[in-house]
């Protein structure tokens, strides 16, 4: 999530996005990245379908927040 905020910070303020994504949305984005890295290195992550669904829903929310911020 930090890298996303850094990239967006190059275009406009990320204070609002940072506050809106604290907690579960940030954890979901960080979890997606961490699991991707483990899978890429051949590790078994033992992730459940329920966790994947929750990650997806939170990631989608973050994308929508980014879109709203870019359009305003």
HELIX and SHEET records of a PDB file:
HELIX    1   1 UNK A    2  UNK A    9  1                                   8    
HELIX    2   2 UNK A   15  UNK A   20  1                                   6    
HELIX    3   3 UNK A   24  UNK A   40  1                                  17    
HELIX    4   4 UNK A   49  UNK A   71  1                                  23    
END                                                                             
